[in-house]
Amino acid sequence: MGRYVARRLLQMIPVFIGTTLLIFLMVNALPGDPVKALWGDKPPDPAQVAQIKHDRGLDLPLWEQYLHYMKGLVQGDFGKTIAGNRPILDEITQAFPVSMRLAAMAWTFELVVGITLGVIAGVRRGRIIDTTVTFFTLLVISVPIFVFGLGFQLIFGNELGWVKPTVQDSEDFQQLMLPALVLGLVGLAYVARLTRTSIKENRTADYMRTAVAKGLPRQRIVTRHLLRNSLIPVVTYLGTDIGALMGGAVITEGIFNVTGVGNLLFQGIARREGAIIVGVVTVLVIVYLLASLLVDLLYAVLDPRIRYA
């Protein structure tokens, strides 16, 4: 197991370099000049623009800019914002915990409710509950997430007054409940459908017939045999969804005024701050890679037949 983890960590290095290089090239290909944007509608001073670009290294060739960025990244330096001259690491450090709380709440919602609905629908396939879960999940997947966000904000926040329409304190878990519900809705639908399909396929497996023939209690058959083997594709989705929840929270954080990574990424795009975009995406890439490693290790826990050398 230790050698496998070490090998996977080494494999992450070229993946990380290739991903950051691709993002770096894409961001620098965006139209517009963030330095000239500092002047707004006024004509920029060419001398000051040239001086700022020289101080930031923006006048260097693109490959040299990337090398400078990676060198600073190894030292924990993500660069500084053009507008405000603030360290980007400070911006990410301030926004990251907020998105982590929001993503953790949404992920827990997906895990608990999604798997529960999937198990109920899979075990009682062909019945009313199965049809209801299938229709509900299909509806959630079909409707854009901003529709749920605006709708829930209007109904639960403005009309019923159960929660605040917008988040006033991003550290308050109670205020993050509604944004987390909206953020996790689509993932919940996919988890429920994956669980239902996997249980439906495994119900006819040989080990299930053997467990029934042995006269084992129904609850033990479902939890120890059926559910455990059916969770492998679900774990794969849930693992990769951690990074997606954080990076895909741009719309949700914008609707509910959550000052997280998604909001920071949106500000970077709006201000054409390429360094912010690359810095945020770099952190998300690290989250994706670590989550992928964790998922692979969980396979051996769920299925004893899987062993890593």
N, C-alpha and C positions, 0 to 999 in steps of 0.2 A: 504493500500500500504506500509506504514512504517513497519508494522509487517511482511509483506511478505519479504521485503528487509532484515530486521534483521534476519529472519529465513534462508534466502538464504545465508547470510554471515556466519552464524553459520554452515550451511551445508558445506561450503567451507573448513572449518578447517580440518575435517577428510580426505576430498579429497586431500587437499594440502599435508597433512602429508603422506598419502598413496602414492601419486605420487612421492614426493621427496624421500621417502624411496625406492621405486622401482628403480628410476633412480640412487640413491646412490649405491644400491646393484649391478645393472648392470654395472655401471662404474668401481666399484672395482673388478668386475669379468673379466675385460679386461686383456688380456695377456700383459706382459712387466712390467718393473719397472721404473717409471719416475725418481726416485732418481739415479739409476745406469746409466740412459740415460744421466745424466749430464756430465759423463766422455767421452761420445762419443764412439769411437773405442778403447780407452785405458781401461785397466783393472781397475775397481773401487777399492778404498781403503775400505775394509770392516769396519774399525773403523769409518771412516767418514760417510759411508752410514748409519751405525747404529746410529750415533749421529744425523744426519739430520732427520732420521725417528723418533727418540725419541723427537726431538725438535718440529716436526710437529704433533706428536701424531699418526704417521702411524704404530707404533708398538703395538698399543692398539687393543683390540678385535673390530670387525666390528661394533657391536651394540653400543659400547662406542664411537667409532669415529662418528657415526651418531648423538648420543646425544650431543656430543661436537659441531658438525656442526649446529644442530638446535638451540642450546643455543647461538652460535655466530650469527646465522641468525636473531634471535629475536632482537639482539643488533645491527644489521646492519653490522655484520662482516662476509664476505663471505670467509675469509681465505686469504692466500697469495700464489702466484705462486711459484713453486719449482725452476724454472729457472728465475732468476731475483729478486725473493723475493718481488714482487710488490703486493700491495693489489688488490685482484680480483675485489672488488667493484669499484676501480678506472678504471680498464680495461673495466668493463661493462658500467660504467658511460660515458666513452669516446666513446664506440662503439654504445651504445643504441640509442642516438639521430640520428645517421646516418641511422640506420636501421628503425627508426621511420619515418624519412623523406621519405626514399625509399618505405617503406610499405604504407605510407599514399598516396603517388603519385600513386602507383600501385592499391591500393584499390579504389581511386577516379576514376581511369581509368576503373576498373571493374564495378563500380557502374553506371557511366554515360553511357559509350559505351555499356556495357553488357545489361543493362535494356532497353536502346533505341533499340538495335537490337532485343531483345526479344519481345518488344511490337510491333514493326513493323512486325516481322515474325508471331506473334500470331494473330494480327488483320487481316493480309493479308495472312492467311494460304492457302496453296495450290497454291500460285502464285510464280512467279519467285523469288521474294525477299525472300520468305519463304524457298524455295529450296536452294538459295544461302547462306543464314545465317546458315541453317542446315549443309550444306556441309562444310562451313568455320569453324564452331565450332567443327565439328567432326574431321577435319584435324588438328586443333590446339591441341585437346585433344590427338590425336594419335601420334603426333611428340614429341620426348623428348625435354625438355626445353633447354638443352645445344645446341641443333641443331639451335634453333631460336637465342640463344645468340650469338653463333659463326657466324651464317649467317648474322644477323643484324649488328654485329660488322664489318664484312668484307664489307658488302654492303654500309651501311650508314657512317661507320667510315673511312675505308681504301679507298674504291673505290670512293664514292661520296664526302666524306669529309664534310658532313653536321654536324657531331658531332665528338668529340674526341673518338677514339677507346676504350680508358680506362679512368677511372675517375682520374683526377689529384687532384681535390679538392672536397672532399666528402660533403662540405657545399654548393656547387654550385648546385642549383636546375636544372639549364640547363644541366649540365653534368650528372645528375641523371635521366634525362628523358628517355634515351634509356634503361638503366637497369630496370627502373620502368615499361616500356612498355613490356619488356621481362618477368619480374616477374609477371605481371598481366595478361598475355595472357591466360593462362590456366584457371584462375579464371573468366576472361571475358567470355570464352566459356561456362563454367558451368552456370554462371549467365544468359547468353542469353538463354540457353536451358531450364533452370528452369523457367524463365519468360515466354517463349513461351509456354511451357507445361501448366503452371498454368493458363495463359490467355485462352488457348484453352479449358481447363476444365470449367472455370468460365463463358465463353461466353454463355453456355446453361443453366446457373443457373436461378432459378425463379426470383431472384431480378433483373437480367438483362432483362428478358422479361417484368417485371413490369416497369422498367425504360424506355424501348423502348415504351411500351404502353402509358405511360404518355406523350410521345412526347418530352422528354428532348433532348437537343442538343447532337449530337454525341460526341463532345469533352468532355462534362461534364460526359456523360455515361462512357467514357473510363477512364478519370482521377479520377473522384470521386467514381465510383462504381467498374468498372472492375479492374483497376490497383491497387487500394488500397487493395482490397481483394486478389489479386493475388501475392502481394509482401511478404506475410508471409513466405513461404518457401525460398524466395530469401533473406530475412532479416536473416533467420536462417543461411544460408550458408555464407553470408557476415560477420556476427558476428563472427563465428568460424574461418573464413578465415584470420582475423587480425593476430592472433597468428601464423597461418600457413605461412603467408607471411614473417613474421620476422624469424621464425625458418627454413623455406624452402628456404631462400635466400643464402644458402651456395654456390650453383653452380653459381647463378647469380653474387654474390659478388666476387666470385673467377675469373670469366671470365672478369669482368669489373674493377677489382682491387678496390672494394669498401671496406673501412675499417669499416665494421659494425659488428653486432652480429654474422652473419653467418660466416664471416671471422675469428672472434675470436673463434667460436666453432670449426672451421676446424683446427685452430692452436692448440687448446687444444687437439683435437683428435690426431693430428700429433705428438705432444710432449708428449702424454699420460698424460696430466695434468688433472686428474680426478676432481680436485677442480674447474677448469674453466668450464668443461662440466656441472657439477652439478649446479654451480652458474648460468650459462646462461640458462639452462633448468628450473631452479627454477623461474627465472624472466619470462620466457615464459609461465610457468604454471599459474602464477599470471595474466598475460595478458589474457590467455584463460578463466580463471574463471570470471574475470571482464567483458570480452566481452560477455560471456554466460549470465550473469546477465542483462547486458544492452539489449541483444536481447529479453529476457523474458519480460522486461519492455516495449519494443517497440511493443510487440504483442497487448497490450491494446490500444496503440495509433492507430494502423492500423485496429484493429477489436474491436469496442465498446462493443461487446458481451462478451469479455474477461475481467473479473474482478478478482483482487487479494485481498484476505482477509488477 
